[in-house]
């Protein structure tokens, strides 16, 4: 039985909102091509077969050419436009369950932040932005070095994805990912 009924962990998170330099529709199409949807049929087949973890790793690598896949998305902008609100916004859960597993084994509560939540949206000036919380700043809050290390790896994967998408990488995000911070 737990002697602690409640644990509060205040932590600072860095949110990045990056100008994509292109239209909403263009960036959305490029993002969705680079971050394909999770192959739900293949995942169901692997579960039904009680596949080996190596088979799961191989399927994830096939599904996520740049390290990430989309677990969920919704077009929030279309819904908010019904209320008369302008602008476009799509939100996603982007991640990789085989990477998340390397944190999950230490603390299943990491699933609070995995997959990563991202948005593509237009700001008040009509600029198309890609936004996400920096993974390392989320996962460091668990105070487990192995989890924090995966958070840094996710930073590097985000930097790689931004480069694939031809989006400027914020120097502080790139520097932290490069030096292991």
NORWOLIN-V555553 format. One record per run of one state. SS is the DSSP state (@ for helix, = for strand, . for the rest). FROM is the first residue (numbers start at 1). TO is the last residue. Records with the same first field share a line. If there is no record, write none. Layout:
# NORWOLIN-V555553
SS: FROM-TO, FROM-TO
This chain:
# NORWOLIN-V555553
.: 1-14, 20-23, 35-36, 38-39, 50-52, 64-68, 82-88, 96-96, 105-107, 113-115, 123-127, 134-134, 143-144, 165-170, 179-181
=: 15-19, 37-37, 69-75, 89-95, 116-122, 128-133
@: 24-34, 40-49, 53-63, 76-81, 97-104, 108-112, 135-142, 145-164, 171-178
